[in-house]
Amino acid sequence: MVKMIRNAISFLFQGPATRKYPYEKSEVPEGFRGPPTWDIERCTGCGICARVCPVDAIEVERTDEKIVVTYHLDRCTFCSQCEESCPRDVIRMSKEFELADFDREKMTTEYVQDRTD
């Protein structure tokens, strides 16, 4: 009992255990997987990322003129299957975690590679 009281008293003199988020940014832990990003200039438009995505969060459209990768944040589970399966290391999981928004249009990102050059 004495040990428990001593332990409780020691916590009274320590600082708070929580952070003052959003005023103080939290550190992202090692191995954190945020939404994927594409280095679209290196993309060949093979579509493997779209095929392995379990929730159809990725669409790839390839024509002679351009490659369009459409990413739907509101569908993504951040499983990193796309990153692991990309043969050219085009996809990287970001460290971004502040993703909430009221506008659903902002949940879709298009990456476009112009191939007419």
PASEBA-1860 file (N, C-alpha, C; in nm, 3 decimals):
! residues 117
1> MVKMIRNA> 0.082/-0.119/0.000/0.000/0.000/0.000/0.087/0.126/0.000 ~ 0.193/0.124/0.076/0.284/0.239/0.084/0.350/0.263/-0.052 ~ 0.386/0.153/-0.118/0.449/0.163/-0.249/0.353/0.227/-0.349 ~ 0.228/0.190/-0.344/0.127/0.245/-0.435/0.108/0.395/-0.409 ~ 0.104/0.436/-0.283/0.086/0.578/-0.249/0.209/0.658/-0.294 ~ 0.327/0.603/-0.273/0.450/0.669/-0.315/0.450/0.686/-0.468 ~ 0.407/0.585/-0.538/0.399/0.590/-0.684/0.298/0.697/-0.729 ~ 0.182/0.702/-0.664/0.080/0.801/-0.699/0.129/0.942/-0.674
9> ISFLFQGP> 0.199/0.964/-0.565/0.251/1.096/-0.533/0.356/1.139/-0.635 ~ 0.439/1.045/-0.682/0.541/1.080/-0.781/0.478/1.130/-0.911 ~ 0.361/1.079/-0.946/0.293/1.125/-1.068/0.239/1.267/-1.053 ~ 0.215/1.311/-0.933/0.166/1.448/-0.910/0.268/1.553/-0.951 ~ 0.396/1.519/-0.945/0.502/1.615/-0.974/0.560/1.601/-1.114 ~ 0.505/1.510/-1.194/0.547/1.497/-1.333/0.460/1.585/-1.420 ~ 0.508/1.616/-1.538/0.430/1.696/-1.632/0.313/1.616/-1.687 ~ 0.229/1.680/-1.764/0.114/1.609/-1.821/0.158/1.500/-1.919
17> ATRKYPYE> 0.080/1.396/-1.926/0.111/1.283/-2.014/0.059/1.307/-2.156 ~ -0.027/1.404/-2.173/-0.086/1.431/-2.304/-0.018/1.550/-2.370 ~ -0.036/1.561/-2.502/0.018/1.675/-2.578/-0.092/1.777/-2.600 ~ -0.054/1.898/-2.628/-0.150/2.005/-2.654/-0.181/2.012/-2.803 ~ -0.222/1.899/-2.858/-0.257/1.892/-3.000/-0.386/1.971/-3.022 ~ -0.400/2.049/-3.125/-0.316/2.067/-3.244/-0.213/2.178/-3.232 ~ -0.198/2.238/-3.115/-0.103/2.347/-3.099/0.041/2.297/-3.097 ~ 0.061/2.179/-3.048/0.191/2.113/-3.054/0.175/1.990/-3.141
25> KSEVPEGF> 0.249/1.985/-3.249/0.237/1.872/-3.341/0.292/1.744/-3.279 ~ 0.222/1.636/-3.302/0.265/1.505/-3.254/0.372/1.450/-3.347 ~ 0.462/1.372/-3.291/0.563/1.305/-3.371/0.499/1.181/-3.433 ~ 0.536/1.153/-3.555/0.484/1.036/-3.624/0.573/0.917/-3.587 ~ 0.515/0.808/-3.537/0.596/0.694/-3.496/0.661/0.624/-3.616 ~ 0.770/0.556/-3.590/0.840/0.479/-3.693/0.746/0.373/-3.749 ~ 0.743/0.358/-3.879/0.658/0.259/-3.943/0.516/0.308/-3.970 ~ 0.487/0.433/-3.939/0.353/0.488/-3.964/0.326/0.492/-4.114
33> RGPPTWDI> 0.204/0.457/-4.153/0.165/0.457/-4.294/0.051/0.556/-4.314 ~ 0.082/0.667/-4.377/-0.020/0.762/-4.415/-0.063/0.732/-4.558 ~ -0.132/0.826/-4.623/-0.177/0.801/-4.760/-0.060/0.792/-4.858 ~ -0.077/0.712/-4.963/0.031/0.699/-5.061/0.044/0.823/-5.148 ~ 0.166/0.845/-5.197/0.193/0.951/-5.295/0.266/0.887/-5.412 ~ 0.249/0.946/-5.529/0.308/0.892/-5.651/0.413/0.986/-5.706 ~ 0.524/0.931/-5.751/0.623/1.003/-5.831/0.581/0.977/-5.977 ~ 0.482/1.052/-6.021/0.411/1.021/-6.146/0.503/1.021/-6.268
41> ERCTGCGI> 0.610/1.094/-6.265/0.701/1.098/-6.381/0.771/0.964/-6.402 ~ 0.782/0.883/-6.299/0.844/0.751/-6.310/0.743/0.641/-6.338 ~ 0.615/0.672/-6.329/0.509/0.572/-6.345/0.496/0.528/-6.491 ~ 0.479/0.397/-6.512/0.459/0.343/-6.647/0.312/0.316/-6.677 ~ 0.227/0.332/-6.575/0.085/0.308/-6.594/0.050/0.161/-6.604 ~ 0.129/0.074/-6.543/0.106/-0.070/-6.553/-0.024/-0.113/-6.484 ~ -0.066/-0.038/-6.382/-0.192/-0.067/-6.315/-0.187/-0.174/-6.208 ~ -0.067/-0.220/-6.174/-0.056/-0.322/-6.069/-0.110/-0.269/-5.937
49> CARVCPVD> -0.081/-0.143/-5.907/-0.128/-0.084/-5.781/-0.280/-0.088/-5.772 ~ -0.347/-0.060/-5.882/-0.494/-0.062/-5.883/-0.547/-0.204/-5.867 ~ -0.479/-0.301/-5.927/-0.524/-0.440/-5.918/-0.508/-0.499/-5.779 ~ -0.402/-0.460/-5.707/-0.379/-0.518/-5.574/-0.452/-0.444/-5.463 ~ -0.506/-0.327/-5.492/-0.575/-0.249/-5.389/-0.704/-0.321/-5.348 ~ -0.715/-0.361/-5.221/-0.832/-0.438/-5.178/-0.962/-0.359/-5.172 ~ -0.954/-0.226/-5.175/-1.075/-0.144/-5.162/-1.099/-0.055/-5.285 ~ -1.030/-0.081/-5.394/-1.044/-0.005/-5.519/-1.026/0.145/-5.498
57> AIEVERTD> -0.924/0.182/-5.420/-0.896/0.324/-5.395/-0.811/0.386/-5.506 ~ -0.762/0.303/-5.600/-0.673/0.351/-5.705/-0.730/0.313/-5.841 ~ -0.728/0.411/-5.933/-0.767/0.387/-6.071/-0.653/0.435/-6.160 ~ -0.619/0.356/-6.260/-0.512/0.393/-6.353/-0.569/0.393/-6.493 ~ -0.552/0.506/-6.562/-0.596/0.518/-6.701/-0.472/0.553/-6.783 ~ -0.442/0.467/-6.880/-0.323/0.487/-6.963/-0.363/0.500/-7.108 ~ -0.321/0.608/-7.171/-0.342/0.629/-7.314/-0.207/0.664/-7.375 ~ -0.206/0.684/-7.507/-0.081/0.724/-7.573/-0.036/0.862/-7.529
65> EKIVVTYH> -0.132/0.948/-7.492/-0.100/1.086/-7.457/-0.066/1.107/-7.310 ~ -0.126/1.027/-7.221/-0.104/1.053/-7.079/-0.135/0.930/-6.993 ~ -0.086/0.937/-6.871/-0.118/0.839/-6.767/-0.186/0.918/-6.656 ~ -0.303/0.872/-6.615/-0.376/0.936/-6.506/-0.398/0.834/-6.395 ~ -0.345/0.865/-6.277/-0.366/0.782/-6.159/-0.460/0.860/-6.067 ~ -0.575/0.802/-6.037/-0.672/0.866/-5.949/-0.672/0.790/-5.817 ~ -0.649/0.865/-5.709/-0.642/0.806/-5.575/-0.758/0.860/-5.492 ~ -0.834/0.768/-5.429/-0.949/0.804/-5.346/-0.913/0.783/-5.199
73> LDRCTFCS> -0.881/0.891/-5.131/-0.843/0.886/-4.990/-0.953/0.828/-4.902 ~ -1.077/0.860/-4.936/-1.189/0.815/-4.852/-1.213/0.664/-4.859 ~ -1.150/0.596/-4.951/-1.162/0.450/-4.961/-1.041/0.376/-4.903 ~ -0.930/0.445/-4.896/-0.801/0.382/-4.863/-0.795/0.337/-4.717 ~ -0.734/0.219/-4.696/-0.712/0.167/-4.560/-0.565/0.176/-4.520 ~ -0.481/0.236/-4.605/-0.338/0.256/-4.578/-0.265/0.124/-4.554 ~ -0.304/0.021/-4.628/-0.246/-0.112/-4.610/-0.107/-0.125/-4.674 ~ -0.072/-0.035/-4.763/0.056/-0.027/-4.836/0.077/-0.138/-4.939
81> QCEESCPR> -0.029/-0.208/-4.976/-0.017/-0.309/-5.082/0.032/-0.244/-5.212 ~ -0.016/-0.124/-5.242/0.024/-0.055/-5.364/0.174/-0.026/-5.364 ~ 0.225/0.022/-5.253/0.368/0.054/-5.241/0.453/-0.071/-5.256 ~ 0.412/-0.178/-5.191/0.490/-0.301/-5.194/0.488/-0.369/-5.330 ~ 0.381/-0.350/-5.406/0.370/-0.420/-5.534/0.421/-0.340/-5.653 ~ 0.449/-0.213/-5.636/0.493/-0.130/-5.748/0.634/-0.171/-5.792 ~ 0.650/-0.215/-5.917/0.780/-0.264/-5.963/0.884/-0.153/-5.982 ~ 0.840/-0.028/-5.989/0.934/0.083/-6.012/0.952/0.174/-5.891
89> DVIRMSKE> 0.901/0.137/-5.776/0.910/0.218/-5.654/0.859/0.360/-5.676 ~ 0.747/0.370/-5.743/0.685/0.499/-5.772/0.603/0.548/-5.653 ~ 0.551/0.455/-5.574/0.458/0.488/-5.466/0.530/0.484/-5.331 ~ 0.506/0.586/-5.252/0.559/0.594/-5.116/0.446/0.628/-5.020 ~ 0.442/0.562/-4.908/0.344/0.596/-4.805/0.394/0.720/-4.732 ~ 0.309/0.821/-4.723/0.349/0.947/-4.660/0.335/0.936/-4.508 ~ 0.377/1.040/-4.440/0.366/1.048/-4.293/0.250/1.139/-4.253 ~ 0.169/1.179/-4.348/0.059/1.272/-4.321/-0.051/1.201/-4.241
97> FELADFDR> -0.103/1.269/-4.139/-0.209/1.208/-4.059/-0.327/1.302/-4.034 ~ -0.316/1.426/-4.068/-0.428/1.520/-4.051/-0.508/1.521/-4.181 ~ -0.602/1.429/-4.192/-0.669/1.404/-4.319/-0.817/1.440/-4.321 ~ -0.874/1.476/-4.210/-1.018/1.503/-4.204/-1.054/1.627/-4.285 ~ -1.170/1.622/-4.351/-1.219/1.735/-4.429/-1.369/1.719/-4.449 ~ -1.437/1.831/-4.464/-1.581/1.829/-4.489/-1.613/1.814/-4.637 ~ -1.519/1.849/-4.724/-1.540/1.848/-4.868/-1.492/1.716/-4.926 ~ -1.585/1.634/-4.972/-1.550/1.502/-5.026/-1.466/1.512/-5.154
105> EKMTTEYV> -1.479/1.622/-5.227/-1.399/1.641/-5.348/-1.249/1.645/-5.317 ~ -1.213/1.691/-5.199/-1.073/1.697/-5.160/-1.017/1.560/-5.125 ~ -1.102/1.460/-5.121/-1.058/1.324/-5.089/-1.009/1.248/-5.212 ~ -1.015/1.311/-5.328/-0.970/1.248/-5.452/-0.854/1.329/-5.510 ~ -0.746/1.259/-5.543/-0.628/1.323/-5.600/-0.598/1.259/-5.735 ~ -0.570/1.342/-5.834/-0.530/1.292/-5.966/-0.384/1.326/-5.990 ~ -0.309/1.224/-6.029/-0.170/1.242/-6.071/-0.169/1.221/-6.221 ~ -0.118/1.318/-6.296/-0.121/1.311/-6.442/0.020/1.323/-6.497
113> QDRTD> 0.055/1.228/-6.584/0.182/1.232/-6.656/0.152/1.256/-6.803 ~ 0.198/1.368/-6.854/0.178/1.400/-6.996/0.286/1.328/-7.077 ~ 0.243/1.245/-7.171/0.338/1.166/-7.249/0.354/1.216/-7.391 ~ 0.311/1.339/-7.419/0.319/1.391/-7.556/0.457/1.448/-7.588 ~ 0.542/1.465/-7.487/0.676/1.522/-7.512/0.765/1.424/-7.583
END
